[in-house]
Amino acid sequence: MNFQSSASPVIISDSNDVKAEMSYVHGIEYLIEVVQALSLARTLEQIMEIVRKSARELTGADGATFVLRDGDQCYYADEDAIAPLWKGQRFPMSICIGGHTMRNRQPVVISDIYGDERIPFAAYQPTFVKSLAMVPIRACNPIGAIGTYWATLHQSKLSTYLGTSRTHHSHNSYIRTSIHNISP
């Protein structure tokens, strides 16, 4: 905010600050609606529809997938995208970024898929995908993953949140180790 000096000060809002705050409020309101819709969902199909649509809306992505773990395979059960991706297809977990996310129980953010060795290029070449973010469904024992995809090189804000989360985790680990070493 900028302040204008005069006999009676007037607060002048930076329009970018207002837009960002409105966008944040809209995002929170939408997220609440999503949580409520998920609480009412009774079938896997309903859950997949809510998740794939809301994942695109919340991230501004050009596509979203709902991936289920099926033994040692990733099953691309549903998608919402500007062009077809992999709906109905199965890939070995060992070569699929969804599988990587589930096996490692951690989100993955890739701003340029052609610069990352974890990406099976043959599967991505016929698609619009240039960037992606993939998060596991459940952290302990993932049953699937949610992917979001962009047609342009994109640096997801998720990577910033992940970086902050990892910093806090590392700091907490350091504190626990320090306390353990001090304890008799």
C-alpha positions in Angstrom: 0.0 0.0 0.0 1.1 3.5 -0.7 0.3 6.4 1.6 -0.3 9.9 0.3 0.8 12.7 2.6 -1.7 15.6 3.0 -3.7 17.1 5.8 -6.0 14.1 5.7 -4.0 11.0 4.6 -5.6 8.9 1.9 -4.7 5.3 1.5 -4.0 4.4 -2.1 -4.1 0.6 -2.8 -1.8 -0.9 -5.3 -4.1 -2.6 -7.8 -1.8 -5.6 -8.0 -2.1 -6.1 -4.2 -5.8 -5.9 -4.3 -6.0 -8.4 -7.2 -3.7 -10.8 -5.4 -5.8 -10.6 -2.3 -9.0 -11.1 -4.2 -7.4 -14.1 -6.0 -6.3 -15.5 -2.7 -9.8 -15.1 -1.1 -11.4 -16.7 -4.2 -8.9 -19.6 -4.0 -9.7 -20.2 -0.3 -13.5 -20.0 -1.0 -13.1 -22.4 -3.9 -11.0 -24.8 -1.8 -13.7 -24.8 0.9 -16.3 -25.7 -1.8 -14.1 -28.5 -3.0 -13.7 -30.0 0.5 -17.4 -29.8 1.0 -18.1 -31.5 -2.4 -15.6 -34.2 -1.6 -17.2 -34.8 1.8 -20.5 -35.5 0.0 -19.0 -37.7 -2.8 -20.1 -41.3 -2.6 -18.4 -42.9 -5.6 -14.9 -43.0 -7.0 -16.2 -41.4 -10.2 -17.6 -38.5 -8.2 -14.3 -38.0 -6.4 -12.3 -38.2 -9.6 -14.5 -35.6 -11.3 -14.2 -33.2 -8.4 -10.4 -33.6 -8.1 -9.5 -33.3 -11.7 -11.7 -30.2 -12.2 -10.6 -28.5 -9.0 -6.9 -29.4 -9.6 -7.0 -27.5 -12.9 -9.0 -24.6 -11.4 -6.8 -24.1 -8.4 -3.5 -24.4 -10.3 -4.4 -22.7 -13.6 -3.2 -25.9 -15.3 -4.0 -26.9 -18.9 -4.7 -30.5 -17.8 -5.1 -32.7 -14.7 -5.0 -36.5 -14.3 -6.3 -38.8 -11.6 -3.9 -41.7 -11.4 -4.5 -44.9 -9.4 -2.0 -47.4 -8.2 -2.8 -50.9 -9.6 -0.2 -53.3 -8.3 3.0 -52.3 -10.0 1.2 -50.2 -12.6 -0.1 -46.6 -12.7 -3.6 -46.5 -14.1 -4.6 -43.1 -15.6 -8.2 -43.4 -14.5 -9.5 -39.9 -15.4 -8.4 -36.6 -16.9 -9.5 -33.1 -17.7 -7.3 -31.4 -20.3 -7.1 -29.2 -23.3 -6.1 -32.3 -25.4 -6.1 -36.0 -24.7 -3.4 -37.4 -22.4 -3.4 -40.9 -21.1 -6.9 -41.7 -19.8 -7.4 -45.5 -19.6 -3.7 -46.3 -20.1 -1.4 -48.2 -17.7 2.3 -47.6 -17.2 4.8 -49.5 -15.1 5.4 -47.5 -11.9 9.1 -47.8 -12.5 9.0 -45.6 -15.6 6.1 -43.3 -14.8 6.3 -39.9 -12.9 3.1 -40.8 -11.1 4.8 -44.1 -10.0 7.9 -42.1 -8.9 5.7 -39.8 -6.8 3.9 -42.8 -5.2 7.1 -44.8 -4.5 8.9 -41.8 -3.0 5.7 -40.5 -1.2 6.6 -36.9 -2.3 5.3 -34.4 -4.7 7.3 -33.7 -7.9 7.4 -30.4 -9.8 9.1 -30.3 -13.2 9.2 -27.0 -15.0 10.7 -28.4 -18.2 9.9 -32.1 -18.8 12.6 -32.4 -21.6 15.3 -31.5 -19.0 14.3 -34.3 -16.5 15.5 -37.8 -16.8 12.5 -39.2 -14.9 10.2 -38.4 -17.8 9.5 -41.1 -20.4 9.7 -38.8 -23.4 8.0 -41.2 -25.8 4.8 -40.9 -23.7 4.9 -37.2 -23.5 6.0 -36.3 -27.1 2.4 -36.6 -28.6 1.0 -34.4 -25.8 0.9 -30.7 -25.1 2.7 -31.1 -21.8 5.9 -29.0 -21.2 5.7 -28.7 -17.4 4.0 -30.7 -14.6 3.4 -31.1 -10.9 2.4 -34.5 -9.5 1.3 -35.1 -5.9 0.6 -38.5 -4.1 -2.8 -39.3 -2.8 -2.0 -40.0 0.9 1.5 -39.5 2.1 1.9 -42.8 4.1 0.9 -45.4 1.7 -0.1 -43.7 -1.6 -3.0 -45.2 -3.5 -2.6 -42.8 -6.4 -1.5 -39.4 -7.6 -2.9 -36.2 -9.0 -1.1 -34.7 -11.9 -1.4 -31.1 -13.3 0.1 -30.2 -16.6 1.0 -27.0 -18.5 1.4 -26.4 -22.3 4.1 -23.8 -21.6 7.2 -23.9 -19.4 5.8 -23.2 -16.0 7.2 -22.9 -12.5 4.5 -24.1 -10.2 4.1 -22.3 -6.8 4.0 -25.8 -5.4 7.7 -25.9 -5.7 8.0 -22.8 -3.5 5.7 -24.4 -0.9 7.6 -27.7 -1.1 10.9 -25.9 -0.6 9.5 -24.1 2.5 8.2 -27.4 3.8 11.5 -29.1 3.2 13.3 -26.3 5.0 11.0 -26.6 8.0 11.4 -30.4 8.0 15.2 -30.1 7.8 15.2 -27.5 10.6 12.9 -29.7 12.8 15.2 -32.7 12.1 18.2 -30.7 13.1 16.5 -29.6 16.3 15.4 -33.2 17.2 18.9 -34.4 16.6 20.4 -31.7 18.7 18.0 -32.4 21.6 18.7 -36.1 21.3 22.5 -35.4 21.5 22.1 -33.2 24.5 19.8 -35.6 26.4 21.5 -37.8 28.9 
